[in-house]
Amino acid sequence: MISPQTIDLVQSSWAKVVPIAPQAAALFYNNLFTRDPSLQPLFKGDMAQQGAKLMQMIGAAVGKLGDLGTLVPVLQSLGQRHGSYGVQDAHYATVGAALLDTLSQGLGEAFTAEVRQAWSDVYGVMADVMKKAAQ
């Protein structure tokens, strides 16, 4: 279960990322491929479009944190699709670290220890749902 305070921290910090979404997406993929260059071949096509989809997906998930009954089936479907693309369980940790790096860069001083922990908790729950669905 995700606490109301955690949801509030994630949603309020995400609202600050939305205005810089294209830059945040570019930062995210740069962070991801720096951490693990072997992931780059998993991403085919236009990276700006891929980034826009990523930001849209994160935004939708963040918006539904208070409605897990709606969010969980969406995450399960996403996990199954990612499994078919060749995403492995270990990749989720790399993605989570790249996401935290990106939020830190994008939010600066607003990315407090409390906000970092909230994002880490939420990402952990989402990644677990997606990994289980991919199996």
Buried (B, 14 or more C-beta within 10 A) or exposed (E): EBEEEBBEBBBEBBEBBEEBBEBBBBBBBBBBBEBBEEBEEBBEEEBEEBBBEBBEEBBEBBEBBEEBEEBBEBBBEBBEEBBEEEBEBEBBBBBBBBBBBBBBBBBEEEBEEEBBEBBBBBBBBBBBBBBEBBE
